[in-house]
Amino acid sequence: MNTTVPAEWYLILSAALFTLGVVGFLIKRSLISIFMSIELMLNAVNLSFVTFAHEWHAVKGQIFVFFVMMVAAAEAAVGLAIIISIFRARGTLTVDQIDLMKL
Amino acid sequence: MHLVLFLIFALFALAGAVNLLLQKHPINSALSLIVVMSSLAVLYLLLGAEFLAMAQIIVYAGAIMVLFTFVVMLLNEGREEKTWGSHTAKTLGFPAVAVLLAVLSATILRAGRHYGMISLSDGVTTTQELSRVLFHDLLLPFELTSVLILIAILGAVALARKDNGEA
């Protein structure tokens, strides 16, 4: 038994995950949760990269996902350090109270 | 078999993502994100990307999410207050997001007629093929990422250090 799945199902799943990440970015009020929504969006894009790599038998698509993972790791390390330092300075992670740079 | 596995883990990924939005405590959001990332690893495996599936588990579900849960527990911020955004977000943001999803899905469905079916017997991209491209054609970008990681480590240490008085 070897059923098949259309490639666009994977792409639609990727689009849905990306949209959920955007919604999380908009409605979440904690800095860490917003950061997690960004990670969710990165993952959604990775899924479509892998799908297209499979579709067109292109290894470079998978290499791209590998590089996205590396950049996401670096970004997570620096971002979480910034979050720690914000918490130390302001004592809160609620974005409504971290609005010094807002006009 | 492929269809069943796809449906199960796509459902897990979507449920985890929705749960990430609904949970009020960041630690619950972090755990749902781990569910999403692990299900994506299975989907990568279904697409024949065996190396990426393992890297997804080790790097994302492992390293990055451990970092997240570590910071959540270190700061111990507690529940976030329940706000559903401003008036602008309701009137403008959510329709815009709905339009985004509609446009993406419509584009994919229109282009999708030319895409093939994915089957488990399509074969896998072996780590050997992947590393041949990575270490022959893309050696310089690969080495540059190691510099990037090094800079990120130094930056994280410098930012999170306590005793410099200005943090």
Interface residues (C-beta under 8 A of the other chain):
Chain A: M1 N2 T3 T4 V5 P6 A7 E8 W9 Y10 L11 I12 L13 A15 A16 L17 F18 T19 L20 G21 V22 V23 G24 L26 I27 K28 R29 S30 I32 S33 F35 M36 S37 E39 L40 N43 N46 L47 V50 T51 A53 H54 E55 V59 K60 Q62 I63 V65 F66 F67 M69 M70 V71 A72 A73 A74 E75 A76 A77 V78 L80 A81 I82 I83 I84 S85 F87 R88 A89 T92 L93 T94 D96
Chain B: M1 H2 L3 V4 F6 A10 A13 L14 A17 V18 L20 L21 P26 S29 A30 L33 V36 M37 L40 L43 Y44 L46 L47 G48 A49 F51 L52 A55 Q56 V59 Y60 A63 I64 L67 F68 V71 V72 L74 L75 E77 E80 E81 T83 W84 G85 A89 G93 F94 V97 L100 L101 L104 S105 I108 L109 A111 G112 Y115 G116 M117 I118 S119 L120 S121 D122 T125 E129 L130 V133 L134 L138 P141 T145 L148 I149 I151 A152 I153 G155 A156 V157 A158 L159 A160 K162 A167
